[in-house]
Amino acid sequence: MLTVDWLAMSTSSLSQQFLGQPPRAASLLEGVEQRRLALSSRDRIHRANLGQFFTPVAVARFMASMSVLHRPHVRLLDAGAGVGSLTAAWVAALCARTVTPDRVTLTCYELDTDLLPSLRDTLKDCEALCEAAGVGCTVDLRNADFLEAAAENLGRGLFGSSPPVFDAAILNPPYRKFRADSRPRLLLRRLGLETSNLYTAFLALAVELLESGGELIAITPRSFCNGPYFRPFRDHILHRVSIAQLHTFELRDHAFRDDAVLQENIILRAVKDVPQQPTVRLSDSRAPDEPERRSADVAFQRVVWPNDPQLFIHVSLDESDQALADAMHRLPCTIDDLGLAVSTGPVVDFRSRVWLRSKPEAGTAPLIYPTHLEAGRVRWPRTPSKKPNAIVVNDRTSELVVAAGVYVLVKRFSSKEERRRVVAAVFDPSDVPCHVVGFENHLNYYHAKGAPVEHALAWGLVAFLNSSPLDAFFRQFSGHTQVNAADLRTVRYPSAAALRRIGDRLGGVLPAQDDMDRLLLDLLASV
């Protein structure tokens, strides 16, 4: 595990990371890692603006080891190359093969001019290693915005001019959102690509630039696996590539430890323009520099469920994971079957700040934030509190409040300290007397198609949502702490009768976690 301060390591101790490598390969990898560490502490604001997270050599070596492509001439794309960690690891792995290609062409895009001297040094070392291995090597370093350049080239291809093509792409793309009216979004839209983040844009463009049968290996956040914002991207990528392998890390703070990134990452290996194979290799490890802990060839239909309109990507490795997924899939009801809907809280506080009040007063209604949820109920008001407790009710805010009644609330974001990803509570006017109520935008709320929810049904639903089996299943497709309304619409539910029976047993009190889990496990065993 990367549990030491890399910047404080001596050159000799750093060299321990490359024991077992041929001397030239070890020198290449050690050199690129030293360049990365030297640049990691520079202006973090500048790097954040570029969405820039350098790839540690442990991650790069792991990714390179996944490559199985064999061609006499391999043209590699590294989009957003940084100091060249991924290209260096790929070259080292390729040159270590029993049968090496005749030659390679290394095309590296890097927009940040500050990184170019280090990247040039890395590419010179790559050339030297290739020469020693008897592999011809051509380097093509492009100081350019990959998104702009790729979109331009692909756009020309629409009118008959062939864009450049590659046999392989290895990527750690930048991570940054962009607006719907931004230039990147407009460029992508012209190509028929809809996405709102640089990392998915880079992946989609890299795939388009691959030759048929070309190999893509990329490390990205897991967020593309679910949620409505990435639905067009999932549709696009699943039609363009066959997913061969998905690898996850148990420790989400280790892959990019030096950048203090707390993010669940996934490594994707895919092959372009070939039919999806019946199985996908799923694997995991604790950290990038540790061996695989588990691996399994899983049926593709367990990764992307047939007839799932959202095309969620599930990562469930062992038999217990798959048994849980099967049981959850057998539950009889959709949210619509229950006569319910789920919406995001309509009160966006920064847009309604003038109408918010720290304490309830005449002419206001309760305003419920995630901080008001406690042990399955709503505790309101909270004083002292950094969040407002009330919203003024007038003609301007009438559309932001709902009629008083029983609703089920779910936090849209869970903190890393919370045991469960899904945290739910019942809003009941007996706890919070009112005629109307406002739900803040960081909450989702279940309602009966605009009306309040029946009391017993609401408590049964809260027990279901707060259960450990539901949480474990949710984590199979959700790799981040956000719980989208679309995710909750996708989940299947027990019948209304079963939820009412559970709700009647609870009597308005959320039981201990073990008791709540037992209720759901008994229910799952019966379907």
N, C-alpha and C positions, 0 to 999 in steps of 0.2 A: 504494500500500500504506500501511497505517496504521503507518508506521515511525518516527513522532516522538512525543515526549511531549506529548499533547494538552493536558494541564493547563498546560504552559508556553507554549502558543501565545498570541499576542496576538489581540485581536478582529479586527484587520485581516487577519492571516494565516489565521485561521479562516474569514473571509469568502471566501477563495480557493476553499474547497470548494464554494461555491454559485454560482460564476460560470456564466453561461448561464441561470440561473433568472430568471423575472420578479422584479422587486424585492420585491413583497409575499411571493411564495413563498420567495425567498431569506431574507427577514427571518424568516419563520415557521420555516424549517429551521435557520437559524443560532441562533435563540432557543432552540429545543428542544435543540439540541446543547450549548449553553452550560449549560442546566439539567441535562442528563445529566452533563456533566463535573463540575459543581459538587457533584453528589451521589454520584459514583462512588467518591470516596475515603472515604466515611463508613463506619461500623462494618461490616466485612466479615463478622463473625460473625452479626450481625443479618440481613444480606442472605443469607448462606448458609442460615440457618434457614428463610428464606422461599423458598429456591431461586431467588433473584432475580439476573438478569443483564440489565443495561440494554442496549437496542438502539442501537448507534451509528447515526448518521444515514446513513452510507454503506450499511449493511445495509438500513435502512428504505427508502431510496430505491430500492435494487435490487429489494426485494420489491414495492414499490408499482408499479414499472414492469412487473411481470408481470401485473397485473390487466387483464382484458379484458371485465369485466362491464359491460353497458350496460342501465340501466333508468331510467325517469323519476324514480322515488324509490328511493334506495338506502339501506338500513338497515345500518349497519356495526357489527360487534362487535369490540372490542379487549379481550380478556380478559387481565387482568394488564397494564394499560396502562403502568405505570411513570410516566415523565414525559410520555408521549404521543408518542414518536418515530414509532411506526408509523402512528398516526392522522394525524399531521401530514404524513408523507410521502405517505400515501394521498390526503389532501385536496389536497395540492399537485399530485400527478399527475392527479387527477380534474379540477381546475380548469384544468389546462393543455390539456385535450382540446379538439378542434375543436367537438365536440358534447358539452355538459355535461348532467348530469341537472337536472331542475327543482329538486330538493331532496335533501338528505341528512339522515339521523339518525345521530348519532355516540353509540354506547353504550359507555362505558368502565368496566370494573370495575377497581378497585384497592383492595386490602386495607390496604396500608401508609399510615397517616394522614400520615406524614411527607412523603409524596410529593404529597399532594393540592394544596397551594398551587402547586407547579410544574405539575402536570397541569391545574389550572384555567387558569393563564396560557396554556398551550399551546392549550387548547380555545377560549379567547377569541381567540387569534390565528387559529385555524382558522375561527371564525365570521367574522372580519374578511376573510379571504381569500375565503371563499365569497360574502360580500356583494359584494365587488369583482368577482367573476366572474359575478354574477347568479344564484347558486345559493342557494336557501333552506337554512338550516342549523338543526337542532335538536340540542341537546346534552343527553345523559343520563349524568351522572357518578354512579357507584354505588360508595360506600365499603363494599364487601362482599367476602366470599370467593366468588369465581366458582364454585368447585366446589360449595360448599354451596348457593348460590342456584340454580345451574343444575339440580342434582340435585333440589332441592325443586320447582322449576317443572316439570321433566320428570316427576317423580313424580305431580304433580297431573294432568298430561296423561294419565297412565295411567287416570285415573278420570273423564275426560271434559272437564276444563278445559284449554283450549288454552294451551300455554306460549308465551312471546314468540318470534317468529321474526325472522330476519335474512336479508338478501340477500347479505351478504359478511362474512367474518371474516378478520382479519389478526392473527397471533399470534406472539409470542415467549414461549411458556409457561414457567412456572417449572420448574426441574429439581430434583427431590428424590424419593427413594424413600420409600414408606411401607409399614408392616407389614401382614401379611395380616389381622390383627385390629384394624386402625386404623379410625377413623370414616370417612375417605375411602373406604377399600376397601369397607366395608359399605354406604355410600351408593351407590357405583357398582354393587355387586353387585345391589342391589334393582332397578336399571335394566337388568340383564342385561349389564353392562359389567365385564370382568375385566382389570385392569391394576394394576401395582405402582409406577407413577411418575406424578408430577404432570403431566409434560409430555404423556404419552399420554392421561391423564384429561382434560386441557383440550381436546386435539384431538378426542377422542371426543364430549365434551359440546358443543363448538362445532358439530360436524357435526350433532348431533341438533337443535340450535337453528336451523339453516339452513333456509330455504325450499327447495323443490325447484328445482333449477337454480342454487342459490346457490354462491358461489365461496369456497373456503378457500385462504388463502396463509399458510404457517407455516414458521418456521425452528426446527429441533429438532436434537438429536443424531441421528446415523445409527443409533444402537443399536437402534431399533425394526425395522430392516430384516432382522434375523436374530436367532437365539437363541430358546430355549424360553419365556422369561419374557414375550416380546412376541407369542407366537403367537396368543393370543386377540384381542389388539388388531389384529394384521394381518388376521385373519379378519373382524373387525367392520368395519374401515375399508374393506377391499376390497369388501365387500358394500354399503357405503353411498355410496361415491363412485367417480367415474371419475378416475383419475390422469391429469392433463393434462401436468404438467411436473415434473421433478426436477432440481435444480441443486446442484452440489457446488463446494467451494473446494479448490484444491490446497494452500494454506497453512492448516493447521488451527489455527494460533495467531493468526490475524488477525481473524476475525469478531468475537471478543469480547476483543480484545487488552488493553483497559484493565482487564479483570477477571482477566487472566493465565489464561485458560481454554485448555487444550490439549485440544481436542475436535474430532472430525470432525463437521461440521454438514451438514445438507441442507435445502434449501428445497423445500417441496412446494406445488404448486398443484393443486387438485382441484375437481371439480364434483359436487354432491350429486344423487343420484337420477336419473342419466342412465346409459345403458349404457356400459360401458367401451369407449372408442374403440380401433380396431385398433392405433394407435401412441401412443407417449408421447414427448414432447420431452425429451431428456436434454441437459444443458448443463453447462459448468463454466467457472470463471475462477480466476485465481491468488488473487484477493482481492476483497472486496465492492466496492471502488472502482475495479476494473479491468474492462475490457470482457470479454464472453464470449470464451473462448479456443476452445472447440469446442462444437458443438451438432449434434444428429442426431435425426431422427424414427425411433425404434426400435420394432419390433414389440412389443406388450405381452407376448407369450408369451416374449420374451427378457428381459423385466423380472421377470415372475412366471412361472416355468416351469410349463407344464401338468403336472398330476398330482404336483406337489410338495406333499406333505402339510404341510410346514412353512411354505409360502407365503413363502419368502425373497424379498426385493426386490433385484434385481441392477441395478447401475448400470455398464453397459459402453457407452462412447460410440462408439468408432471400430471399423473393420473388424477390426483386429488383436485388440482386446478380444473382439469377438463370435466371431472365429475360434477364439480360445483357449477361450471358453465352450463353443462347439460341440464342440471336441475333447475337453474334459473331460467333457461330457455324453455323449459316445459311448463313454467307457470302459465296459467290460463288466460290472463287478461293483459291487454294494453291499457294505457292510461285512459284512452277514449272509452274502452269497454266499461271502465269504472264510472263513467259519466263525469270524469274530472279533466282538468287542464292544468298546466303549470306555466306560470309567467314570471318574468323578471320584475322585481319591484320598480314601480314607475317613478319614484322620487330620486332624481339625480341631485345630490345635495349641492354641488357647486353651481348648478344651474338654477337652484331654488333658494339660494342662501338668504335672500332678502325676506323669505317667508318662514325661515326656521327660527325656533326659539329654544333656549337651553332648558327652560322649565315650562310646564303646561300653564296656560293662562286662559282667560276668557277668549272665545273665538278661535281656539286651536283644537287640533286633534292629536292623539298620540302618534309619534313617528317612531317606527321600530327599526332598529339597526341590528346587525349580528351580535353586538355586545349585549343586547337585551335577552338573548337566548340562554337559558340555563336549565339543565337537567330536564329537558323535554318540555319546558313551559317558557313563557315570556315574563321576565321580571322587569317591570316598568313603573315609574321612571327610575333611571339610575342617576344618583347624585352622590358625590360629584362625578361628572363624566365629561370627556372631551367631545362627545357627540351630542347634538341637540336631542331633546326628548319630545319636541312637538313641532307641528307645522300649522301655520295660519290657514284657516279654511275660508276661501272667498271664490269669486268667479274665476280667478287666475289659477287656482290650485284645485278646483273641483274635480278635474280629470286625473289628479294624482292620488286621490284617496278612494277607498272602497268602503262599501257598507259594512257596518260592524257585524261580526259573526265569527264562526269557527273556521280557521284556515290552518294549513300546514306550511310552516316556513322551513327553508333549507338554506344554510349559508352557501353563498357562491364561492367563497374562498375560505379554506381552512388553514390554520397556522401549522407550522411544522411541529409544534408541541402537541397538537391534538392527536388523540389515538386514532380517530376515524377520519376518513376523507369526507364522508357524508355526515353532516350534523343537522338534525331536524328537531323541530319543536312545534307544539300546538299553540296557536294564538286563540285565546278564548276571552270573550268580553267579560266573563266572570272574574278573570285576572286583571283585565284592563278595561274598566267601564268606559264606554264611548258609543257614539252614534256612527262615526266614520273613523277610519284609521289609515295611516300612510305607511307603506312598506318601502324602505330605502333600497336603492339599486343593487346593493351587495347581498340582497336576499332574493331567492326564488320563492314563489308561493303557489301552493295548490289551491284550486277553487273548483266549484261545481259549475263550470262553464259561466263564470261571472258571479255566481251566488256562493254563499258560505257552504262549508262541508258538514255533513252529518257528524255529530259528536263521536260516536263509536267508530265510524269509518276513519275519522281523522286520527284517533289514538292508535288504531290498528296500523294505519299507514306510517305513523311516526315510529312505532316499534319496528316495522319492516325496514324503514330507511336507516335507523340507527343500529341495525344488527351487524355483527361482524361478518356473516356470510355475504350480505349485500356489499359491505365495504370491500371484502376480498375480491368479489366479482368485479366491482367498479374499477379496481386497480388493474385488472387485466387489460382494460382498454384505455384507461386514463392515466397518463404519466405526469400529471401536474396537479396543483392543489385547487384548480378552478373546477367548480361543478356547474356545468351549463344546463339551462333549461332543456336544451336539445338532448343532452345525455339522459336526463330524467324521463323524457318522453320515449326514449329508446328502450329503457328497461322494461321488462315484463313484470307483472304484479300478481299476487294472489287474488282470488276472487273477492268480490265485495263482501260476500257472506263470511268468508274466512277472516278478512280484516275486521269485520264487525265483531266476530267472536273474540278475537284477540283484544280489540278495544274494550269490549265489555269486561273482560277478565282484568284488564289493567285498572279500571276504575279511575282514570284520570291521573295516574301516578306512573312515571316511567320506572320500570323495574331495574334491578342490578343487571349489568351487562351479560353475565352468564345466564341469567334467567331469560332475558330477552333473546339471546342467541338460541337457547333451547327451544323457545316457542317457534322460531323460524325454522330451525333444523327439523323439528317434528313436522312442520307444515311441508317443507321440501320433500321429506321422506314419503309423504302421502300423495304426491302428484306424479 
